[in-house]
Amino acid sequence: MSKSRYKFDASRLSYEKVIPSRKEITLKIVKQFGAITVIAVIILLVFSLFFDTPGERAQKRENKKLADQYHMLNEKLERMENVMGQIEERDDDIYRLIFGVEPVSEEEREGGFGGVNRYKELEKYSNSEIVVETSKKLDMLANKMHTQFQSYEEVIALAKEKEEFLSSLPAISPVSDKNLTRFASGYGYRIHPIYRTRKMHEGIDLTAPVGTPVYATGDGKVIMAGYTTGGFGKRIIIDHGFGYKTLYAHLNDVNVKAGKNVKRGELIGTVGNTGRSTAPHLHYEVRKNNHPENPVNYYYNDMTPEQYEEMIEVSKRMNMSFD
């Protein structure tokens, strides 16, 4: 019960009861409500500083769970990065080395990370340091995987090309000569049998009876087959690709036509004595980028190391060529 207020009336020499107006009553109520509200707000602020609401406690639990998951994810990423590093090392030090190509540079593998801050939008969140670090590792790992995929694509292409190259290389004897008895004249300056002058002999001469099989020494495409007036008589030229060509001259029979694809060891003709030749034999040449090279440096595929060394010695003899 509220206390009554009184006011002294000097003219009457007595106290009179003061009755407040509606405005005064309203103002008093507002002041009291304001004071209560301020006190309530202060209490809530103090409570919120020292005590968590159920929602806040749930949010903190969720944040801790996410942080733990990020830490676990970072540990997995580190293991994956170690594995990727081992793959990159094998790629550079083994696979690419085998095919004689330069290793992938560190700049290519890193993919140009740095410079513009691409993670700025992530920095405004709670636990932003973990989120940004994880995002960086994921992006770098994805970039390295893409670079490694491209490197393997290149290595696969090189392997296929290497396989084709090895098949195309003129690496066997064009006639069967296991005992090296057919080797008559080697590559280099020899005495010409007709002109009796010292002349460059751009191939090797292998003696054999007329009709002895002649084989393609590597995979390739026949570009010339038939008789020529240049002194080689019947001859065949095979383009093996990769800059290599082989020539088989003084043939008796030509069993292939220009445009035909042949495989190493395939019968292409027979030994003869056509053209400017002094005895039945096969004149055989190997050319690299249209420059003659010593065939003995190539046909080793069907020989033992000992036979190959013996053939090298035989090819060095300074004797007369057969054409």
C-alpha positions in Angstrom: 0.0 0.0 0.0 1.5 3.3 -1.1 2.0 6.0 1.4 -0.2 9.2 1.2 1.5 12.6 0.7 0.5 15.8 2.6 1.1 19.4 2.0 1.0 22.2 4.7 -1.4 25.0 3.9 -0.1 28.2 5.7 -3.2 30.1 5.2 -5.3 27.5 7.0 -2.5 26.3 9.2 -3.3 22.7 8.4 -2.1 19.7 6.3 -4.0 18.8 3.2 -3.7 15.5 1.4 -2.0 15.7 -2.0 -3.7 13.8 -4.8 -1.2 13.1 -7.7 -2.4 13.8 -11.3 -2.6 11.1 -14.0 0.5 12.5 -15.6 2.5 12.2 -12.4 1.2 8.6 -11.9 2.1 7.7 -15.4 5.6 9.2 -15.2 6.3 7.4 -12.0 5.2 4.1 -13.5 7.5 4.7 -16.5 10.5 5.5 -14.3 9.9 2.4 -12.2 9.6 0.2 -15.4 12.7 1.7 -16.9 14.7 1.1 -13.7 13.5 -2.6 -13.6 14.4 -3.0 -17.3 17.9 -1.6 -16.8 18.5 -3.9 -13.8 17.2 -6.9 -15.9 19.5 -6.0 -18.8 22.5 -5.7 -16.5 21.6 -9.1 -14.9 21.3 -10.7 -18.3 24.6 -9.3 -19.5 26.4 -10.4 -16.3 24.8 -13.9 -16.7 25.7 -14.1 -20.4 29.4 -13.3 -19.6 29.8 -16.1 -17.0 27.2 -18.6 -18.1 26.3 -20.1 -21.6 22.8 -20.6 -22.8 21.8 -24.1 -24.0 22.1 -22.9 -27.6 25.6 -21.5 -27.0 26.7 -24.7 -25.3 25.4 -26.7 -28.3 27.2 -24.3 -30.7 30.4 -24.7 -28.8 30.2 -28.4 -28.9 29.6 -28.3 -32.6 32.5 -26.0 -33.2 34.8 -28.2 -31.1 33.6 -31.2 -33.2 34.3 -29.4 -36.4 37.8 -28.3 -35.2 38.6 -31.9 -34.3 37.5 -33.0 -37.8 39.6 -30.3 -39.4 42.6 -31.5 -37.4 42.0 -35.1 -38.5 41.5 -34.0 -42.1 44.8 -32.1 -42.0 46.6 -35.2 -40.7 45.2 -37.2 -43.6 46.2 -34.5 -46.0 49.7 -34.6 -44.7 49.9 -38.4 -45.3 48.5 -37.9 -48.8 51.1 -35.1 -49.5 53.8 -37.5 -48.4 52.5 -40.2 -50.8 52.3 -37.6 -53.6 55.8 -36.5 -52.9 57.0 -40.1 -53.3 55.1 -40.4 -56.6 56.6 -37.2 -57.9 60.1 -38.4 -56.9 59.6 -41.7 -58.8 58.2 -39.8 -61.8 61.2 -37.4 -62.0 64.0 -39.9 -61.0 62.8 -43.0 -62.8 60.1 -42.7 -65.4 61.1 -39.5 -67.0 64.8 -40.4 -66.7 64.2 -43.6 -68.6 62.8 -41.6 -71.6 65.4 -38.9 -71.4 63.1 -35.9 -70.6 63.5 -33.2 -68.0 61.8 -33.6 -64.6 58.7 -31.5 -63.9 59.8 -28.2 -62.3 58.9 -27.2 -58.8 57.1 -24.2 -60.2 54.8 -26.3 -62.3 54.0 -28.6 -59.4 53.2 -25.7 -57.1 51.0 -24.2 -59.8 51.7 -20.6 -59.0 50.3 -20.5 -55.5 50.7 -17.2 -53.7 50.2 -13.6 -54.6 46.4 -12.8 -54.5 44.8 -13.9 -51.2 42.2 -16.3 -52.6 41.1 -17.3 -49.0 40.1 -13.8 -47.8 36.4 -14.8 -47.6 37.3 -17.6 -45.2 39.1 -15.4 -42.7 35.9 -13.9 -41.3 34.7 -17.2 -39.8 35.5 -18.7 -36.4 38.4 -21.2 -36.6 39.4 -19.4 -39.8 43.1 -20.4 -39.4 42.2 -24.1 -39.5 39.8 -23.6 -42.4 42.2 -21.5 -44.5 45.1 -23.9 -43.9 43.0 -27.0 -44.8 41.7 -25.2 -47.9 45.2 -24.3 -49.0 46.4 -27.9 -48.6 43.4 -29.3 -50.5 44.0 -26.9 -53.4 47.7 -27.5 -53.6 47.2 -31.3 -53.5 44.5 -31.1 -56.2 46.9 -29.0 -58.3 49.8 -31.5 -57.8 47.5 -34.4 -58.7 46.5 -32.6 -61.9 50.2 -31.9 -62.8 51.1 -35.5 -62.0 48.3 -36.7 -64.2 49.6 -34.6 -67.1 53.1 -35.9 -66.5 51.9 -39.5 -66.6 50.0 -38.8 -69.8 53.3 -37.5 -71.3 55.2 -40.6 -70.0 52.6 -42.9 -71.5 53.0 -41.2 -74.8 56.7 -41.4 -74.6 56.5 -45.1 -73.7 54.3 -45.8 -76.8 56.7 -43.7 -79.0 59.7 -45.6 -77.5 58.1 -48.9 -78.2 57.4 -47.8 -81.8 61.0 -46.4 -82.1 62.5 -49.7 -80.8 60.5 -51.7 -83.3 61.4 -49.3 -86.2 65.1 -49.2 -85.4 67.1 -51.2 -88.1 68.6 -53.6 -85.5 69.1 -57.0 -87.3 71.1 -58.4 -90.1 69.3 -58.1 -93.5 70.6 -61.7 -94.3 71.1 -64.6 -92.1 74.7 -64.5 -91.0 75.1 -66.2 -87.6 78.8 -67.1 -88.3 79.7 -63.8 -89.8 81.0 -65.5 -93.0 79.0 -63.2 -95.3 80.6 -60.0 -94.2 82.7 -58.9 -97.2 83.2 -55.2 -97.0 82.6 -52.6 -94.3 81.6 -49.0 -94.1 84.2 -46.3 -94.9 86.8 -45.7 -97.5 87.4 -48.8 -99.7 89.0 -49.6 -103.0 86.3 -49.5 -105.7 86.3 -52.8 -107.6 85.7 -51.2 -111.0 87.5 -47.8 -110.8 90.3 -49.1 -108.6 90.3 -45.9 -106.7 89.8 -45.1 -103.0 86.1 -44.2 -102.5 83.7 -43.8 -99.7 81.6 -46.9 -99.2 78.4 -45.8 -97.5 77.2 -49.2 -96.5 78.3 -52.8 -96.0 78.5 -55.7 -98.5 77.2 -59.1 -97.5 78.1 -62.0 -99.8 75.5 -64.7 -100.4 74.3 -66.9 -103.3 71.7 -65.5 -105.7 68.2 -66.1 -104.2 69.3 -65.8 -100.5 66.4 -64.2 -98.5 66.7 -60.5 -97.6 64.8 -59.3 -94.6 63.6 -55.8 -93.4 65.8 -54.8 -90.5 63.1 -52.8 -88.8 59.4 -51.8 -89.0 58.7 -49.2 -91.7 57.2 -48.3 -95.0 58.6 -49.2 -98.4 59.2 -45.9 -100.3 61.1 -47.3 -103.3 61.1 -50.8 -104.8 62.4 -51.8 -108.2 65.2 -51.2 -110.7 67.3 -48.1 -110.7 69.9 -46.9 -113.3 72.2 -45.5 -110.6 74.3 -48.6 -110.2 72.3 -50.3 -107.4 70.3 -52.4 -109.9 67.2 -53.7 -108.2 66.9 -52.0 -104.8 64.4 -51.4 -101.9 64.4 -48.3 -99.6 62.4 -48.5 -96.4 61.5 -45.4 -94.3 61.5 -46.5 -90.7 60.4 -43.1 -89.3 62.4 -41.2 -86.6 64.7 -40.1 -89.4 65.9 -43.6 -90.3 66.0 -45.2 -93.7 67.6 -48.4 -95.0 68.6 -49.4 -98.5 69.0 -52.9 -99.9 70.7 -53.0 -103.3 71.7 -55.4 -106.2 68.7 -57.6 -105.5 67.6 -60.5 -107.7 63.9 -60.4 -106.6 61.9 -57.6 -105.1 58.9 -59.0 -103.1 57.4 -55.7 -102.0 55.9 -52.6 -103.6 56.2 -49.0 -102.7 53.7 -48.0 -100.1 53.7 -51.4 -98.3 54.2 -51.4 -94.5 56.7 -54.1 -93.4 57.7 -55.6 -90.1 61.2 -56.3 -88.8 62.3 -59.8 -90.1 59.8 -59.8 -93.0 61.0 -61.1 -96.3 61.3 -58.3 -98.8 63.5 -59.7 -101.6 66.5 -62.0 -102.4 70.2 -61.4 -103.0 71.3 -60.8 -106.6 74.0 -59.4 -108.8 72.1 -56.6 -110.6 73.4 -53.2 -111.3 77.1 -52.3 -111.0 78.1 -55.4 -109.0 81.1 -57.7 -109.4 79.7 -60.7 -107.5 76.4 -61.8 -105.9 76.0 -59.8 -102.7 73.7 -57.4 -100.8 74.7 -53.8 -100.4 73.0 -52.5 -97.3 72.9 -48.9 -96.0 71.5 -47.2 -92.9 70.8 -43.4 -93.2 69.8 -41.1 -90.3 68.3 -37.8 -91.5 69.6 -38.6 -95.0 73.2 -39.0 -93.8 74.9 -42.4 -94.1 75.8 -44.2 -90.9 77.8 -47.4 -90.3 75.2 -50.2 -90.3 77.3 -52.3 -87.9 76.4 -49.7 -85.2 72.8 -50.9 -85.5 72.4 -54.5 -86.4 73.0 -56.1 -83.0 69.6 -57.3 -82.0 70.1 -60.9 -83.1 73.8 -61.2 -81.9 75.5 -62.1 -78.7 78.0 -59.4 -77.3 80.9 -61.6 -78.5 79.5 -61.9 -82.0 78.9 -58.2 -82.1 82.5 -57.4 -81.1 83.7 -59.8 -83.7 81.6 -58.2 -86.4 83.0 -54.8 -85.5 86.5 -56.1 -86.0 85.6 -57.7 -89.4 84.0 -54.5 -90.6 87.2 -52.5 -90.0 89.2 -54.5 -92.5 90.5 -52.4 -95.4 89.5 -54.5 -98.4 87.8 -54.0 -101.7 84.1 -53.4 -101.9 81.8 -55.4 -104.3 80.2 -52.3 -105.9 
